[in-house]
Amino acid sequence: MAKVQSSCDTCAYYSYDEDYECYMCDMDMDEDELIRFMTDSHYSCPYYRNGDEYAVVRRQM
């Protein structure tokens, strides 16, 4: 079974936290945004930024 990839997996703000030993979002969301993000499966994160550094290079080729 393949793992479903979420938009967080490709976000530039999604990074590994060595203190908690897991991946976490580095954006500082307020409480309302966080609840909406956690409960609504169709919510589109306003802070999402593609973390693929090579996307620009591929477009230029």
C-alpha positions in Angstrom: 0.0 0.0 0.0 1.4 3.4 -1.0 1.6 6.2 1.5 -0.7 9.1 0.6 1.3 12.3 0.2 -0.2 15.5 1.7 0.5 19.0 0.6 2.5 19.4 3.9 5.0 16.8 2.6 6.1 19.2 -0.1 5.8 22.5 1.8 9.0 24.5 2.5 7.8 25.2 6.1 7.5 21.4 6.9 10.7 20.4 8.6 12.1 17.8 11.0 12.3 18.9 14.6 15.1 17.1 16.4 13.7 17.9 19.8 10.4 16.3 19.2 11.8 13.7 16.7 9.0 14.3 14.1 8.1 16.6 11.2 6.3 19.8 12.1 5.0 22.9 10.4 7.3 26.0 11.1 4.5 28.5 10.4 3.1 30.3 13.4 -0.7 29.7 12.9 -3.3 31.2 15.3 -5.7 28.8 17.1 -8.6 29.3 14.6 -6.4 28.5 11.6 -4.9 25.5 13.3 -8.4 24.0 14.1 -9.7 24.7 10.6 -6.6 23.0 9.1 -6.9 20.0 11.4 -10.6 19.4 11.0 -11.5 20.5 7.4 -10.2 18.0 4.8 -10.7 20.5 2.0 -9.0 23.4 3.7 -6.2 24.9 1.6 -3.3 26.2 3.7 -2.7 29.9 3.0 1.0 29.5 4.0 1.8 26.7 1.6 5.0 27.3 -0.4 6.5 24.7 -2.7 9.7 23.4 -1.1 11.1 22.0 -4.4 14.2 24.1 -5.1 14.6 22.6 -8.5 11.2 23.6 -9.9 12.5 26.9 -11.2 15.5 25.2 -12.9 13.3 22.6 -14.6 11.1 25.4 -15.9 14.1 27.2 -17.3 15.4 24.2 -19.2 
